[in-house]
Amino acid sequence: MSDPDIILRTNVVRKSVMDLRDYRALKLKNGLKVLLISDPDTDNSAASLAVAVGSLNDPKALPGLAHLCEHMLIMGTKTYPGENEFSQFIAQNGGYYSAYTAIDHTNYYCSSKTDELRPLLDRFSRFFLEPLFTASSALKEINAIDSEHEKNKTDDNWRLEQLKRSLSVPNHPFNMFGTGTKQTLWDIPKKKKKKISHKLLEFHSKWYSSNLMNLAVLGKEDLNTLEYMVVSLFKHIKNKNINLPTWTDPIYKKEQLATKTIVVPVKDIRQLIVNFLLKDQQPYYKTMPIDYLNALFGDKGPTSISAVLMKKGWSTGMLANNIVEARGIEYYEIYVELTEVGLDHVDDIVKLIFQVMLFLINLIKLIQV
């Protein structure tokens, strides 16, 4: 079966032996990567599209623009201009829609009754082809984003995440504020006589390129039928040949490292978080050297650092793992749940952590001799 709009097709997709669904992977001529899933017994059809663009791609003068773009795609397209048309279609067909903006990607996902997959995909594909970005809809969504921000201001996890960003290298994109507010997305642009609808269109036109997108579609139809549906609709997304955004400059340099920040939480929590910058671990996925650290800091045995801290009455537990914030941005995070007594021994705990690190370094040197 030949199709000039497809440059790669394979039904060889690794799956569980218990998985009876059929799969097909495609790469379209425009660079879009697709996974088709055929399941005759499914109760719902669904689609999800991820684009490798997020808040790190915000213009410096418009923090939150990627987030606003995500909110706006549901608010009308040239073919389906009604502001509530898509949400009404979803509701009428027993479906679901949601989306989120991360710092290096944005994801959109939706579902409907199985008989409505074609009209669902038709509407969904228009998000990436012909969004309207009207000013009236923009203001509504900016107000919704502003409400999100107000809610986040009292969430300790959000506050800590923003603190990590605010403490980074000032001119690094990681240092920016990604959520956005009415002030950053409406008031300030308005004072500068910048139309937010134009900025949204510029952002979408620049970054929403098919070669940065991955699409997954689930339906009861056979793979050939699913392929025809998807290719006929999504082949029209333009390939702007955008290089995959990657941030290789360190988010913390000498001036930002070896620092201690004390945070007053909203809730009654006591935590110690220690971060170490890591270089990209993706090239080492076969050997997973980071697991040596995980074994040391995740160990709960009687001689582990976790057990020592608990015996001293300083901690009720600890976790550690590498955190991949974005492509090129990675660090190792050690999280210690503190007792009230432990709050007075933060420096002692940090000293113990570094002693464990030094033990591992010396052990590696010994092995290499």
N, C-alpha and C positions, 0 to 999 in steps of 0.2 A: 504494500500500500504506500504509494508515493504522494507526498504533499509538498509543494515548493515552499510553504510557510513553516515547515518543520525541518530542522537540521540534525536533530538527534531524537531517536525514539527507542525505548527499551522496556520490555516487560520484566526484565531481571531486576527485581527490587528485593532486597533482603528483608525478610519478615519472619515472625514467629511461626512455628509449625502448627500452632493452634489458630492462626489467623487464616480464615477461609476467603477473605476478600481478594479481589484481583487488583493489581496495581500496574500503572504505566508511568514512566518518567519521560518527559519531553523537554526539548529545548527548541524554542521557536526561532525563526529567522531574525526576529527583533531582539533576541537575547533573553527573553522571558523564560524562566525555568518553571516547569509545571509538574505536579504530581497528581495523577488521576487515581481515584479509588472507586471501584465498582462493588457495590454491596446490595444485592437484590432484596435483602431483608431489612435494610435501613428504614427507620421511621421518619427520618428527615434528610433532606439534601442540605449541603453546606459548602461554603467556600471561605478561604482565608488567603489574603494577600499581604505579604510583608515587603516593604521597600527599605533599602539600607540607607535611610536618611532619618535623622532625629534632631533633637534639640541642639546637638553640637554643631549642626549646620545652620543654626539661626544667624541672621545678620547681626552684627554687634549692636546696631542701633535698634533692633527689634527683638529683644528676648521674648521667647514664647511663640514665635511665628510658626514653627513646625507643629506645635501643639494646636494652635488655632487652625492651621490647615487641616489637621486630622479632624477637628470638630466640624469643619465647613463642608467636607466632601459629601456628607449626607444631606446637605441643605439645598439640593437642587442642581440639575445638570441641564444642558441645552435640550436634550431629548426629553427629559423628565423635569421640567422647571419648578414644579410645585415644591415648596419648602418642606412639606410633610409627606410628600408622595412616597418616598422610600419607606419611611417608618410606618405609614399606613399599609403599604403592601406587606411589610413584614408582619404586622399585627393581624391582618386579614388572613394570612396564610400560616398562622401558628409558628412563626419563626422567631429569630433572635438576631440582634445586631449589637456589636460593640467594637471599640477600637481603643488603642492606647499609643502614646508616644513615649519611646525610650530615648536614651541619649544618642544612640547610633542607629536606630531603626524605628519604623512605625508599622503597626499591624492593624489590619481591618478584617473582621470576620462576621459572617452572617449565615442564617439558615432559613429554611422554609419547608412547607409540605413537599413530599417527594415529586408530586406532579407539577410543581412550579419551579423546577430548577432553571429551565431556559429563561423565563422572564426574570428570575432572581439574578442570574448571571448577566443578563442584558442591562439591568439597572446598575448592578455592582460594577461592571466594566466601565460604565460612563464616569465613575468617580475619577478614573485615571486618564480619561480622554478629554472631557469637556465640562469641568466644574464651572459653576456660575460665579461664585464668590460675590454675591450681592452685599452692598454696604449694610442693608437692614438686617440681613441674616448674621453678618459679621458682628454687629453690635450685640445681638442676642447671645451669640456664642462667647463673645468676650466677657459678657456679664456672668455666664456660666463658669468660665475659666476663673474669673475673679472670685467667685464663690468657692471653687475648688481650693484656690490659694488660701482663702480665709480659714477653711477647714484644716488645711495642711499646717497652718501656723501653730496649731495646738497639738500637732502630732510629733512626738519625740523622734520617731524614725525619720520623718521628712526633715525635721530641723537638723538632725545629725548629718543627713546626706547633703543638705545645702552647705553645712559648715565645712565638710570635706572639700566641697567645690570652692567655697569662698577662701579657704586657706591655700589653694593651689596657686601656681604661677599666674600673676595678674592678667597677662595677655593671652593665656591659653584658653581655647574655647571651653574647656572643662570648668573654668572659673565663672562662666556665665550662669545666669538664672534661667532655667529652662521652662518653668511652668507658664510664666506670663501673668500679667494682671491687666486690669482696665487702664491703669496708668501707662504701662509699657506698650500696650497694643492699641490704645485709642487716644488717650489724652495727649501724650507726648507727640505721637505722629501727627495728630490734628494741629498742634501748635506749630509744628514744622511744615504744615501744609502737605503732608504725605497721606495719600489715600490708601487705607489698609487693604481695600479690595484689589488695588493695583499691585501692592506688595505681595499679596497672597498669590496672585496670578504669576508674578515674576518667580516666586519661590517654587511653585508647582511646575512651571515651565522649565525651570533650571534643573531641578533635582528629581522630579518624578519621571525617571527614565526606565524603560522596560529592562535594560540590562542590569538594573539594580533591584529587580523584583523577583519574588518567588511566589508562586500560586499553588494552592492545593484545593482540589474539588472532589467532593464526595457525592455520589448519586446512585440510584438504583439501576440506572441504565448500564448497558455494556460499555466496555472501554472505547470501542470505535465511536459510539454515539456521544460519549462524554468528550472524546477528542474533537469531534466535529463541532460541538457546542463551543468549547473553549477556544479553539483555534479561530473560528469564524468571528468571535467577539474580541478576543484579547490580542490578536495579531495587529490590531490598529494602534496599539499603544506605541508611541514613538521611542525609538532608541537614540538617545542623545550621546551615546558612547561616553558616559561619565565614568571616570576612574572611581573604583570603590573607595569611598572616604575612609581613611585610616589616620590615626593620630599617633605618630611615633615620638614626638617631642615629649619629654617627661613632664608629668603634671606637677611634680614637686622637684625643685632644685635645692642647692645647698642652703639657700636662704629660708626655704620652707621646711627643711628637714630638722630632725633633732629638736622638735618643739613639743610643748605640753600645753594643751588647751583644757580649761575647766568649764564645763557646761552646767548651767542650772536647768534641770529638767522640768517639764510641766507636770508629769506624773511622779509618783513616789518610786523612782527606780534608782538603782546604784549599779553603774557599769564602768568597766575599764575597757577601752578599745585601743589596740595598738596596731598600726598599719606599717607595712614595709613595701616599698615599691618593688615590683617584679618586672622582668622583661617578658615579652610575649611567650607564653608557655605552649602555644599551639604546635610549634615544631617538635615538641617533646612528648606528643600525645601517646606515643607507643611505649615509652619508658616511664612516664609520669613521675619525674623526680620530686615533684611537689608532695607526693604521697609520703615521703620520708618525714616532712614537717607535720603532715596530718597525723602520722602515726605517733609522733612524739607529743604533740599538743592535744590529740584526741584520745590518747590512752587514759583509761580510768583505773589502771592497776594500782596496787598499794604503794609503788615507788614512783608513780607518775607525778608530774608537776600539778595536775589537777587534784590528786589525792593529798599532796603536800599542802596546797593552799586550803583545802577543806579541813585538814587536821589542825592547821593553825587558826581556823575560824575566820579566815579572810574571804572565802569564796563559797558559793553554793554550786558552782559548776563553770565550765568553760567550753568554748567552741573555737575552732580555727579552720580556715579554708582560704583558697585563693579566690579573689573577686575579680571577675572580668567586667569592667564597667563599659568598655567599648573596644572596638578593634584598635589594638595598640595601647590600651590603657588597662593595666592589670596591677593588682597589689595583693599582698597577703594580709589577712585580718585575723587578729587574735582577740576574742571577745571573752571577758571575764565578768561573771555575775558576782557582784561584791556584797558582802555583809556590811553592817554598820561599822564593825571593827575594821574590815578590809579597807574602808574609805581612808583610814589613817595610815594605811600601809601600801598605798599605790606605788610609791617609789621602790619599795621592797619587792613587790610583785613584778614590776618591770625589770628589776635586777635579776630575778629568777628566770624570767623569760629570756633575757640575753645570755644567761649562763647555759640554758638549754641550747640556744643557737650556737654558742661557742663550742659546746660539747659536740654538736653535730659537725661543725666545721673541722674540728680536730680529728674526729672519727674518719671523715672523708679523706683528710690528708694522710692519716695513718694507712688507710686502705690503698691509697694511690702510691705509697712508697714501694 
